[in-house]
Amino acid sequence: MLISFAALPVRGLIAGSVIEHWGVWPVQALDGIGAGLQSVAVPGLVACLLNGTGRVNVGQGAVMTVQGVGASLSPAIGGWLAQLIGYKLAFFILGSFALVSLALWIGFAATLRPACAGTKADAQ
């Protein structure tokens, strides 16, 4: 998860800095890394965090709902920002949202570490 959260701000930095044809390749590669890792790691993390509660499916549904809202708001906010202040700053601002997720991940590491380690006794 940390790698995927770190890849997304770098993607925004490259997208805002290199607005050339060749700049699409690293942006798309970093997008694939971020989305690919998150599509595998997030359901596993939710299952580990909610293991034994009987609420894994509800947790998965809640997380997928939030991801869907974010996925639908991102192009809308990006388009609005690009229209207002230009593409370069829009990419930088959207990339900064990923910095917030990185900070939250690091800030809540103590809560998530027992679930990631698989130690059920420590997680509760």
The first five atom37 places (N, CA, C, CB, O) and aatype in JSON, in Angstrom:
{
  "aatype": [12, 10, 9, 15, 13, 0, 0, 10, 14, 19, 1, 7, 10, 9, 0, 7, 15, 19, 9, 6, 8, 17, 7, 19, 17, 14, 19, 5, 0, 10, 3, 7, 9, 7, 0, 7, 10, 5, 15, 19, 0, 19, 14, 7, 10, 19, 0, 4, 10, 10, 2, 7, 16, 7, 1, 19, 2, 19, 7, 5, 7, 0, 19, 12, 16, 19, 5, 7, 19, 7, 0, 15, 10, 15, 14, 0, 9, 7, 7, 17, 10, 0, 5, 10, 9, 7, 18, 11, 10, 0, 13, 13, 9, 10, 7, 15, 13, 0, 10, 19, 15, 10, 0, 10, 17, 9, 7, 13, 0, 0, 16, 10, 1, 14, 0, 4, 0, 7, 16, 11, 0, 3, 0, 5],
  "atom_mask": [
    [1, 1, 1, 1, 1],
    [1, 1, 1, 1, 1],
    [1, 1, 1, 1, 1],
    [1, 1, 1, 1, 1],
    [1, 1, 1, 1, 1],
    [1, 1, 1, 1, 1],
    [1, 1, 1, 1, 1],
    [1, 1, 1, 1, 1],
    [1, 1, 1, 1, 1],
    [1, 1, 1, 1, 1],
    [1, 1, 1, 1, 1],
    [1, 1, 1, 0, 1],
    [1, 1, 1, 1, 1],
    [1, 1, 1, 1, 1],
    [1, 1, 1, 1, 1],
    [1, 1, 1, 0, 1],
    [1, 1, 1, 1, 1],
    [1, 1, 1, 1, 1],
    [1, 1, 1, 1, 1],
    [1, 1, 1, 1, 1],
    [1, 1, 1, 1, 1],
    [1, 1, 1, 1, 1],
    [1, 1, 1, 0, 1],
    [1, 1, 1, 1, 1],
    [1, 1, 1, 1, 1],
    [1, 1, 1, 1, 1],
    [1, 1, 1, 1, 1],
    [1, 1, 1, 1, 1],
    [1, 1, 1, 1, 1],
    [1, 1, 1, 1, 1],
    [1, 1, 1, 1, 1],
    [1, 1, 1, 0, 1],
    [1, 1, 1, 1, 1],
    [1, 1, 1, 0, 1],
    [1, 1, 1, 1, 1],
    [1, 1, 1, 0, 1],
    [1, 1, 1, 1, 1],
    [1, 1, 1, 1, 1],
    [1, 1, 1, 1, 1],
    [1, 1, 1, 1, 1],
    [1, 1, 1, 1, 1],
    [1, 1, 1, 1, 1],
    [1, 1, 1, 1, 1],
    [1, 1, 1, 0, 1],
    [1, 1, 1, 1, 1],
    [1, 1, 1, 1, 1],
    [1, 1, 1, 1, 1],
    [1, 1, 1, 1, 1],
    [1, 1, 1, 1, 1],
    [1, 1, 1, 1, 1],
    [1, 1, 1, 1, 1],
    [1, 1, 1, 0, 1],
    [1, 1, 1, 1, 1],
    [1, 1, 1, 0, 1],
    [1, 1, 1, 1, 1],
    [1, 1, 1, 1, 1],
    [1, 1, 1, 1, 1],
    [1, 1, 1, 1, 1],
    [1, 1, 1, 0, 1],
    [1, 1, 1, 1, 1],
    [1, 1, 1, 0, 1],
    [1, 1, 1, 1, 1],
    [1, 1, 1, 1, 1],
    [1, 1, 1, 1, 1],
    [1, 1, 1, 1, 1],
    [1, 1, 1, 1, 1],
    [1, 1, 1, 1, 1],
    [1, 1, 1, 0, 1],
    [1, 1, 1, 1, 1],
    [1, 1, 1, 0, 1],
    [1, 1, 1, 1, 1],
    [1, 1, 1, 1, 1],
    [1, 1, 1, 1, 1],
    [1, 1, 1, 1, 1],
    [1, 1, 1, 1, 1],
    [1, 1, 1, 1, 1],
    [1, 1, 1, 1, 1],
    [1, 1, 1, 0, 1],
    [1, 1, 1, 0, 1],
    [1, 1, 1, 1, 1],
    [1, 1, 1, 1, 1],
    [1, 1, 1, 1, 1],
    [1, 1, 1, 1, 1],
    [1, 1, 1, 1, 1],
    [1, 1, 1, 1, 1],
    [1, 1, 1, 0, 1],
    [1, 1, 1, 1, 1],
    [1, 1, 1, 1, 1],
    [1, 1, 1, 1, 1],
    [1, 1, 1, 1, 1],
    [1, 1, 1, 1, 1],
    [1, 1, 1, 1, 1],
    [1, 1, 1, 1, 1],
    [1, 1, 1, 1, 1],
    [1, 1, 1, 0, 1],
    [1, 1, 1, 1, 1],
    [1, 1, 1, 1, 1],
    [1, 1, 1, 1, 1],
    [1, 1, 1, 1, 1],
    [1, 1, 1, 1, 1],
    [1, 1, 1, 1, 1],
    [1, 1, 1, 1, 1],
    [1, 1, 1, 1, 1],
    [1, 1, 1, 1, 1],
    [1, 1, 1, 1, 1],
    [1, 1, 1, 1, 1],
    [1, 1, 1, 0, 1],
    [1, 1, 1, 1, 1],
    [1, 1, 1, 1, 1],
    [1, 1, 1, 1, 1],
    [1, 1, 1, 1, 1],
    [1, 1, 1, 1, 1],
    [1, 1, 1, 1, 1],
    [1, 1, 1, 1, 1],
    [1, 1, 1, 1, 1],
    [1, 1, 1, 1, 1],
    [1, 1, 1, 1, 1],
    [1, 1, 1, 0, 1],
    [1, 1, 1, 1, 1],
    [1, 1, 1, 1, 1],
    [1, 1, 1, 1, 1],
    [1, 1, 1, 1, 1],
    [1, 1, 1, 1, 1],
    [1, 1, 1, 1, 1]
  ],
  "atom_positions": [
    [[0.83, -1.19, 0.0], [0.0, 0.0, 0.0], [0.87, 1.25, 0.0], [-0.94, 0.0, 1.2], [0.57, 2.22, -0.69]],
    [[1.93, 1.22, 0.77], [2.79, 2.4, 0.84], [3.4, 2.71, -0.53], [3.91, 2.18, 1.88], [3.53, 3.88, -0.9]],
    [[3.76, 1.68, -1.27], [4.32, 1.88, -2.61], [3.27, 2.5, -3.53], [4.84, 0.54, -3.2], [3.58, 3.41, -4.3]],
    [[2.04, 2.01, -3.45], [0.99, 2.55, -4.32], [0.66, 3.99, -3.94], [-0.27, 1.68, -4.24], [0.41, 4.81, -4.82]],
    [[0.65, 4.3, -2.65], [0.39, 5.68, -2.24], [1.53, 6.61, -2.62], [0.14, 5.74, -0.74], [1.31, 7.79, -2.89]],
    [[2.75, 6.09, -2.65], [3.9, 6.91, -3.05], [3.95, 7.1, -4.56], [5.21, 6.27, -2.56], [4.42, 8.14, -5.04]],
    [[3.47, 6.12, -5.32], [3.51, 6.22, -6.79], [2.56, 7.3, -7.31], [3.15, 4.87, -7.43], [2.84, 7.93, -8.32]],
    [[1.45, 7.51, -6.64], [0.45, 8.44, -7.15], [0.87, 9.91, -7.1], [-0.82, 8.27, -6.37], [0.61, 10.63, -8.06]],
    [[1.51, 10.41, -6.03], [1.99, 11.8, -6.09], [3.1, 11.99, -7.13], [2.5, 12.23, -4.72], [3.19, 13.04, -7.77]],
    [[3.93, 10.97, -7.3], [4.98, 11.05, -8.32], [4.33, 11.13, -9.7], [5.94, 9.82, -8.23], [4.8, 11.87, -10.57]],
    [[3.26, 10.39, -9.9], [2.51, 10.44, -11.16], [2.0, 11.85, -11.41], [1.34, 9.43, -11.13], [2.11, 12.35, -12.53]],
    [[1.43, 12.49, -10.41], [0.93, 13.86, -10.56], [2.04, 14.85, -10.85], [0.0, 0.0, 0.0], [1.86, 15.78, -11.63]],
    [[3.19, 14.65, -10.22], [4.33, 15.52, -10.45], [4.83, 15.4, -11.89], [5.47, 15.19, -9.47], [5.11, 16.4, -12.54]],
    [[4.94, 14.16, -12.38], [5.38, 13.95, -13.76], [4.35, 14.48, -14.74], [5.64, 12.45, -14.02], [4.7, 15.13, -15.72]],
    [[3.08, 14.21, -14.48], [2.02, 14.67, -15.39], [1.99, 16.19, -15.49], [0.66, 14.15, -14.93], [1.75, 16.73, -16.57]],
    [[2.23, 16.87, -14.39], [2.23, 18.32, -14.41], [3.5, 18.91, -14.97], [0.0, 0.0, 0.0], [3.48, 20.02, -15.52]],
    [[4.6, 18.2, -14.84], [5.89, 18.72, -15.28], [6.19, 18.41, -16.75], [6.98, 18.16, -14.43], [6.76, 19.24, -17.45]],
    [[5.79, 17.23, -17.2], [6.14, 16.78, -18.54], [4.87, 16.64, -19.36], [6.93, 15.44, -18.5], [4.28, 15.56, -19.43]],
    [[4.46, 17.72, -19.98], [3.28, 17.65, -20.83], [3.78, 17.52, -22.27], [2.35, 18.93, -20.65], [3.67, 18.44, -23.08]],
    [[4.31, 16.36, -22.55], [4.81, 15.98, -23.87], [4.23, 14.62, -24.19], [6.39, 15.97, -23.92], [3.66, 13.95, -23.32]],
    [[4.38, 14.2, -25.44], [3.84, 12.9, -25.82], [4.5, 11.75, -25.05], [4.03, 12.68, -27.32], [3.82, 10.82, -24.63]],
    [[5.81, 11.82, -24.86], [6.5, 10.73, -24.17], [6.18, 10.72, -22.68], [8.0, 10.85, -24.38], [6.38, 9.7, -22.02]],
    [[5.68, 11.82, -22.13], [5.36, 11.89, -20.71], [4.18, 11.03, -20.31], [0.0, 0.0, 0.0], [3.98, 10.76, -19.13]],
    [[3.4, 10.58, -21.3], [2.25, 9.73, -20.99], [2.69, 8.37, -20.48], [1.36, 9.57, -22.24], [2.03, 7.78, -19.62]],
    [[3.8, 7.86, -20.99], [4.24, 6.51, -20.64], [4.55, 6.35, -19.14], [5.48, 6.15, -21.44], [4.01, 5.43, -18.52]],
    [[5.39, 7.2, -18.54], [5.63, 7.02, -17.1], [4.38, 7.3, -16.25], [6.76, 7.93, -16.65], [4.18, 6.68, -15.21]],
    [[3.55, 8.23, -16.7], [2.32, 8.53, -15.96], [1.4, 7.31, -15.95], [1.59, 9.76, -16.57], [0.85, 6.95, -14.9]],
    [[1.24, 6.67, -17.09], [0.39, 5.49, -17.18], [0.98, 4.31, -16.41], [0.17, 5.1, -18.64], [0.25, 3.54, -15.79]],
    [[2.31, 4.17, -16.44], [2.96, 3.09, -15.69], [2.74, 3.27, -14.19], [4.47, 3.03, -16.0], [2.41, 2.32, -13.48]],
    [[2.92, 4.5, -13.7], [2.71, 4.76, -12.27], [1.24, 4.62, -11.89], [3.2, 6.17, -11.91], [0.92, 4.19, -10.79]],
    [[0.34, 4.98, -12.79], [-1.08, 4.8, -12.54], [-1.4, 3.31, -12.42], [-1.93, 5.45, -13.65], [-2.18, 2.91, -11.56]],
    [[-0.81, 2.51, -13.28], [-1.02, 1.06, -13.22], [-0.46, 0.45, -11.94], [0.0, 0.0, 0.0], [-1.07, -0.44, -11.35]],
    [[0.68, 0.94, -11.51], [1.27, 0.46, -10.25], [0.36, 0.8, -9.09], [2.68, 1.06, -10.03], [0.05, -0.05, -8.26]],
    [[-0.07, 2.06, -9.03], [-0.94, 2.48, -7.92], [-2.27, 1.75, -7.92], [0.0, 0.0, 0.0], [-2.68, 1.22, -6.88]],
    [[-2.94, 1.71, -9.05], [-4.25, 1.07, -9.12], [-4.14, -0.44, -8.98], [-4.95, 1.41, -10.44], [-4.97, -1.06, -8.32]],
    [[-3.12, -1.03, -9.58], [-2.96, -2.48, -9.49], [-2.68, -2.96, -8.08], [0.0, 0.0, 0.0], [-3.28, -3.93, -7.61]],
    [[-1.78, -2.28, -7.4], [-1.47, -2.67, -6.02], [-2.66, -2.45, -5.1], [-0.26, -1.88, -5.5], [-2.94, -3.27, -4.24]],
    [[-3.36, -1.34, -5.29], [-4.5, -1.07, -4.43], [-5.65, -2.03, -4.67], [-4.96, 0.34, -4.62], [-6.38, -2.38, -3.74]],
    [[-5.83, -2.46, -5.92], [-6.94, -3.38, -6.2], [-6.73, -4.73, -5.55], [-7.12, -3.55, -7.7], [-7.69, -5.46, -5.32]],
    [[-5.49, -5.08, -5.26], [-5.2, -6.35, -4.6], [-5.07, -6.16, -3.09], [-3.92, -6.96, -5.16], [-5.6, -6.96, -2.31]],
    [[-4.38, -5.11, -2.68], [-4.06, -4.94, -1.27], [-5.22, -4.44, -0.42], [-2.92, -3.99, -1.13], [-5.36, -4.86, 0.73]],
    [[-6.06, -3.57, -0.96], [-7.16, -3.0, -0.16], [-8.15, -4.07, 0.3], [-7.89, -1.92, -0.97], [-8.48, -4.11, 1.49]],
    [[-8.65, -4.94, -0.59], [-9.57, -5.98, -0.09], [-8.91, -6.9, 0.94], [-10.08, -6.8, -1.25], [-9.56, -7.33, 1.89]],
    [[-7.63, -7.21, 0.73], [-6.93, -8.03, 1.72], [-6.79, -7.34, 3.05], [0.0, 0.0, 0.0], [-6.95, -7.97, 4.1]],
    [[-6.5, -6.05, 3.03], [-6.38, -5.29, 4.27], [-7.71, -5.2, 5.0], [-5.84, -3.89, 3.98], [-7.76, -5.37, 6.21]],
    [[-8.78, -4.94, 4.26], [-10.11, -4.86, 4.88], [-10.46, -6.21, 5.5], [-11.18, -4.45, 3.84], [-10.99, -6.27, 6.61]],
    [[-10.17, -7.29, 4.8], [-10.46, -8.63, 5.33], [-9.65, -8.9, 6.6], [-10.16, -9.7, 4.28], [-10.16, -9.5, 7.54]],
    [[-8.39, -8.47, 6.62], [-7.57, -8.67, 7.82], [-8.06, -7.81, 8.99], [-6.11, -8.34, 7.53], [-8.12, -8.28, 10.13]],
    [[-8.42, -6.57, 8.7], [-8.88, -5.68, 9.76], [-10.21, -6.13, 10.37], [-9.02, -4.27, 9.22], [-10.43, -5.98, 11.57]],
    [[-11.09, -6.68, 9.54], [-12.42, -7.05, 10.01], [-12.57, -8.56, 10.24], [-13.46, -6.6, 9.01], [-13.68, -9.06, 10.43]],
    [[-11.47, -9.27, 10.23], [-11.49, -10.71, 10.44], [-12.13, -11.06, 11.79], [-10.07, -11.29, 10.36], [-11.74, -10.54, 12.83]],
    [[-13.1, -11.94, 11.74], [-13.76, -12.39, 12.95], [-14.91, -11.52, 13.41], [0.0, 0.0, 0.0], [-15.57, -11.84, 14.4]],
    [[-15.19, -10.42, 12.73], [-16.27, -9.54, 13.14], [-17.59, -9.88, 12.47], [-15.91, -8.1, 12.83], [-18.66, -9.48, 12.94]],
    [[-17.53, -10.63, 11.37], [-18.74, -10.92, 10.61], [-19.17, -9.76, 9.73], [0.0, 0.0, 0.0], [-20.29, -9.75, 9.21]],
    [[-18.31, -8.78, 9.58], [-18.65, -7.58, 8.82], [-17.69, -7.32, 7.65], [-18.66, -6.38, 9.74], [-17.57, -6.19, 7.19]],
    [[-17.02, -8.36, 7.18], [-16.05, -8.18, 6.1], [-16.73, -7.68, 4.83], [-15.32, -9.5, 5.83], [-16.21, -6.77, 4.18]],
    [[-17.86, -8.25, 4.47], [-18.55, -7.82, 3.25], [-19.06, -6.39, 3.35], [-19.72, -8.75, 2.94], [-19.0, -5.64, 2.38]],
    [[-19.54, -6.0, 4.51], [-19.98, -4.62, 4.72], [-18.79, -3.68, 4.6], [-20.67, -4.45, 6.1], [-18.88, -2.62, 3.98]],
    [[-17.68, -4.07, 5.19], [-16.47, -3.25, 5.1], [-15.98, -3.13, 3.67], [0.0, 0.0, 0.0], [-15.59, -2.04, 3.23]],
    [[-15.99, -4.24, 2.94], [-15.58, -4.2, 1.53], [-16.51, -3.27, 0.74], [-15.6, -5.63, 0.91], [-16.04, -2.48, -0.08]],
    [[-17.8, -3.37, 0.99], [-18.76, -2.52, 0.29], [-18.55, -1.05, 0.61], [0.0, 0.0, 0.0], [-18.64, -0.21, -0.29]],
    [[-18.27, -0.74, 1.87], [-18.04, 0.66, 2.26], [-16.79, 1.21, 1.59], [-17.93, 0.78, 3.78], [-16.79, 2.33, 1.08]],
    [[-15.72, 0.42, 1.61], [-14.47, 0.86, 0.99], [-14.65, 1.03, -0.52], [-13.34, -0.14, 1.28], [-14.15, 2.0, -1.1]],
    [[-15.36, 0.09, -1.16], [-15.57, 0.19, -2.6], [-16.45, 1.39, -2.95], [-16.2, -1.09, -3.14], [-16.28, 2.0, -4.01]],
    [[-17.38, 1.73, -2.08], [-18.21, 2.91, -2.31], [-17.38, 4.18, -2.26], [-19.34, 2.98, -1.27], [-17.5, 5.05, -3.12]],
    [[-16.53, 4.28, -1.25], [-15.66, 5.46, -1.13], [-14.71, 5.53, -2.32], [-14.86, 5.42, 0.19], [-14.47, 6.62, -2.85]],
    [[-14.17, 4.39, -2.75], [-13.29, 4.39, -3.92], [-14.05, 4.82, -5.17], [-12.68, 2.98, -4.13], [-13.51, 5.56, -5.99]],
    [[-15.28, 4.38, -5.32], [-16.1, 4.77, -6.47], [-16.41, 6.26, -6.48], [0.0, 0.0, 0.0], [-16.38, 6.9, -7.53]],
    [[-16.71, 6.8, -5.31], [-16.97, 8.25, -5.21], [-15.7, 9.02, -5.59], [-17.44, 8.63, -3.77], [-15.76, 10.0, -6.32]],
    [[-14.57, 8.57, -5.08], [-13.31, 9.22, -5.41], [-12.99, 9.11, -6.89], [0.0, 0.0, 0.0], [-12.51, 10.07, -7.5]],
    [[-13.25, 7.94, -7.47], [-12.97, 7.74, -8.89], [-13.88, 8.6, -9.77], [-13.14, 6.27, -9.26], [-13.48, 8.99, -10.86]],
    [[-15.08, 8.88, -9.32], [-15.98, 9.72, -10.11], [-15.72, 11.21, -9.88], [-17.43, 9.4, -9.77], [-15.92, 12.02, -10.78]],
    [[-15.27, 11.58, -8.69], [-14.98, 12.98, -8.42], [-13.66, 13.45, -9.03], [-14.95, 13.22, -6.93], [-13.52, 14.61, -9.39]],
    [[-12.69, 12.54, -9.14], [-11.38, 12.92, -9.63], [-11.41, 13.57, -11.01], [-10.49, 11.71, -9.66], [-10.84, 14.65, -11.17]],
    [[-12.04, 12.96, -12.02], [-12.06, 13.64, -13.31], [-12.91, 14.92, -13.3], [-12.59, 12.7, -14.38], [-12.62, 15.87, -14.03]],
    [[-13.95, 14.94, -12.48], [-14.77, 16.15, -12.4], [-13.99, 17.3, -11.78], [-16.05, 15.88, -11.59], [-14.0, 18.42, -12.29]],
    [[-13.31, 17.03, -10.68], [-12.49, 18.06, -10.04], [-11.32, 18.43, -10.93], [-11.98, 17.58, -8.66], [-10.98, 19.61, -11.07]],
    [[-10.7, 17.42, -11.55], [-9.57, 17.69, -12.45], [-9.98, 18.56, -13.63], [0.0, 0.0, 0.0], [-9.26, 19.5, -13.97]],
    [[-11.1, 18.28, -14.23], [-11.58, 19.09, -15.35], [-11.9, 20.51, -14.93], [0.0, 0.0, 0.0], [-11.58, 21.47, -15.63]],
    [[-12.53, 20.65, -13.77], [-12.87, 21.97, -13.26], [-11.6, 22.77, -12.96], [-13.73, 21.84, -11.99], [-11.51, 23.95, -13.31]],
    [[-10.62, 22.11, -12.31], [-9.36, 22.8, -12.01], [-8.6, 23.16, -13.28], [-8.48, 21.92, -11.11], [-8.05, 24.26, -13.39]],
    [[-8.58, 22.24, -14.25], [-7.88, 22.51, -15.5], [-8.49, 23.7, -16.23], [-7.9, 21.27, -16.41], [-7.79, 24.51, -16.84]],
    [[-9.79, 23.81, -16.15], [-10.48, 24.93, -16.8], [-10.17, 26.24, -16.08], [-12.0, 24.68, -16.83], [-10.0, 27.29, -16.71]],
    [[-10.1, 26.17, -14.76], [-9.85, 27.38, -13.97], [-8.4, 27.84, -13.99], [-10.27, 27.14, -12.55], [-8.11, 29.01, -14.22]],
    [[-7.48, 26.89, -13.74], [-6.07, 27.29, -13.53], [-5.09, 26.61, -14.48], [-5.67, 26.98, -12.11], [-3.9, 26.89, -14.43]],
    [[-5.57, 25.72, -15.33], [-4.69, 25.06, -16.29], [-4.36, 23.63, -15.89], [0.0, 0.0, 0.0], [-4.5, 23.24, -14.73]],
    [[-3.92, 22.87, -16.88], [-3.64, 21.46, -16.66], [-2.5, 21.21, -15.69], [-3.33, 20.79, -17.97], [-2.57, 20.33, -14.84]],
    [[-1.45, 22.0, -15.82], [-0.26, 21.79, -14.98], [-0.61, 21.83, -13.5], [0.81, 22.84, -15.3], [-0.28, 20.9, -12.76]],
    [[-1.25, 22.89, -13.06], [-1.61, 23.0, -11.64], [-2.68, 22.0, -11.24], [-2.09, 24.41, -11.33], [-2.7, 21.53, -10.1]],
    [[-3.56, 21.66, -12.16], [-4.58, 20.65, -11.85], [-3.93, 19.31, -11.54], [-5.56, 20.5, -13.03], [-4.34, 18.64, -10.59]],
    [[-2.93, 18.92, -12.32], [-2.21, 17.67, -12.05], [-1.5, 17.73, -10.71], [-1.2, 17.37, -13.17], [-1.51, 16.76, -9.95]],
    [[-0.88, 18.87, -10.41], [-0.19, 19.01, -9.13], [-1.17, 18.91, -7.96], [0.56, 20.34, -9.08], [-0.87, 18.26, -6.96]],
    [[-2.31, 19.55, -8.07], [-3.3, 19.51, -6.98], [-3.87, 18.11, -6.81], [-4.44, 20.51, -7.26], [-3.99, 17.63, -5.68]],
    [[-4.22, 17.45, -7.91], [-4.73, 16.08, -7.8], [-3.67, 15.14, -7.24], [-5.2, 15.58, -9.17], [-4.0, 14.23, -6.48]],
    [[-2.41, 15.35, -7.59], [-1.33, 14.55, -7.02], [-1.16, 14.79, -5.52], [0.0, 0.0, 0.0], [-0.76, 13.9, -4.78]],
    [[-1.48, 16.01, -5.09], [-1.35, 16.31, -3.66], [-2.41, 15.57, -2.83], [-1.47, 17.82, -3.42], [-2.2, 15.31, -1.64]],
    [[-3.55, 15.23, -3.45], [-4.54, 14.43, -2.72], [-3.93, 13.09, -2.32], [-5.8, 14.21, -3.59], [-4.23, 12.56, -1.25]],
    [[-3.09, 12.53, -3.19], [-2.43, 11.27, -2.87], [-1.44, 11.44, -1.73], [-1.73, 10.71, -4.11], [-1.18, 10.49, -0.98]],
    [[-0.87, 12.63, -1.58], [0.01, 12.88, -0.44], [-0.75, 12.78, 0.88], [0.68, 14.25, -0.56], [-0.21, 12.35, 1.89]],
    [[-2.01, 13.19, 0.86], [-2.85, 13.07, 2.05], [-3.04, 11.6, 2.42], [-4.23, 13.76, 1.82], [-2.97, 11.24, 3.59]],
    [[-3.29, 10.76, 1.42], [-3.46, 9.33, 1.7], [-2.16, 8.73, 2.22], [-3.92, 8.57, 0.43], [-2.18, 7.86, 3.09]],
    [[-1.04, 9.18, 1.69], [0.26, 8.71, 2.17], [0.45, 9.11, 3.64], [1.4, 9.28, 1.31], [0.91, 8.3, 4.45]],
    [[0.12, 10.34, 3.98], [0.23, 10.8, 5.37], [-0.7, 10.03, 6.29], [-0.07, 12.3, 5.46], [-0.32, 9.69, 7.41]],
    [[-1.92, 9.76, 5.83], [-2.85, 8.97, 6.66], [-2.34, 7.56, 6.88], [-4.24, 8.92, 6.01], [-2.45, 7.02, 7.98]],
    [[-1.77, 6.96, 5.83], [-1.24, 5.6, 5.95], [-0.11, 5.57, 6.98], [-0.73, 5.09, 4.58], [-0.06, 4.68, 7.83]],
    [[0.78, 6.52, 6.9], [1.9, 6.58, 7.85], [1.39, 6.9, 9.26], [2.94, 7.63, 7.41], [1.87, 6.33, 10.24]],
    [[0.41, 7.81, 9.36], [-0.13, 8.19, 10.66], [-0.86, 7.07, 11.37], [0.0, 0.0, 0.0], [-0.83, 6.98, 12.6]],
    [[-1.53, 6.21, 10.6], [-2.28, 5.11, 11.2], [-1.54, 3.79, 11.12], [-3.63, 4.98, 10.53], [-2.15, 2.73, 11.25]],
    [[-0.24, 3.83, 10.91], [0.55, 2.6, 10.77], [0.45, 1.71, 12.01], [2.01, 2.95, 10.5], [0.42, 0.49, 11.9]],
    [[0.41, 2.32, 13.18], [0.34, 1.52, 14.41], [-0.97, 0.74, 14.5], [0.49, 2.43, 15.63], [-0.99, -0.37, 15.05]],
    [[-2.05, 1.28, 13.98], [-3.33, 0.6, 13.98], [-3.36, -0.52, 12.95], [-4.46, 1.59, 13.72], [-3.94, -1.58, 13.18]],
    [[-2.74, -0.27, 11.82], [-2.8, -1.23, 10.71], [-1.76, -2.34, 10.81], [-2.61, -0.51, 9.4], [-1.97, -3.42, 10.27]],
    [[-0.66, -2.09, 11.49], [0.44, -3.06, 11.56], [0.01, -4.42, 12.1], [1.56, -2.51, 12.41], [0.39, -5.43, 11.5]],
    [[-0.76, -4.53, 13.19], [-1.16, -5.85, 13.66], [-2.03, -6.61, 12.64], [-1.91, -5.72, 14.97], [-1.88, -7.83, 12.51]],
    [[-2.9, -5.93, 11.95], [-3.73, -6.6, 10.96], [-2.9, -7.08, 9.78], [-4.84, -5.68, 10.49], [-3.14, -8.16, 9.25]],
    [[-1.94, -6.28, 9.38], [-1.07, -6.66, 8.27], [-0.15, -7.81, 8.64], [-0.25, -5.47, 7.8], [0.19, -8.63, 7.8]],
    [[0.24, -7.87, 9.91], [1.14, -8.94, 10.36], [0.38, -10.26, 10.56], [1.83, -8.53, 11.66], [1.0, -11.33, 10.62]],
    [[-0.92, -10.19, 10.65], [-1.72, -11.39, 10.83], [-1.81, -11.85, 12.27], [0.0, 0.0, 0.0], [-2.22, -12.99, 12.51]],
    [[-1.44, -11.02, 13.21], [-1.56, -11.39, 14.62], [-2.91, -10.97, 15.12], [-0.44, -10.74, 15.46], [-3.14, -9.81, 15.43]],
    [[-3.8, -11.93, 15.19], [-5.2, -11.67, 15.54], [-5.35, -11.14, 16.96], [-6.03, -12.93, 15.37], [-6.18, -10.27, 17.21]],
    [[-4.56, -11.64, 17.89], [-4.67, -11.21, 19.29], [-4.29, -9.75, 19.45], [-3.8, -12.08, 20.19], [-4.9, -9.03, 20.24]],
    [[-3.27, -9.31, 18.7], [-2.82, -7.93, 18.82], [-3.77, -6.96, 18.12], [-1.43, -7.78, 18.25], [-3.84, -5.79, 18.49]],
    [[-4.5, -7.45, 17.11], [-5.37, -6.58, 16.32], [-6.6, -6.13, 17.09], [-5.79, -7.28, 15.06], [-7.23, -5.14, 16.71]],
    [[-6.96, -6.81, 18.15], [-8.19, -6.46, 18.86], [-7.92, -5.68, 20.08], [-8.95, -7.66, 19.23], [-8.85, -5.31, 20.79]]
  ]
}
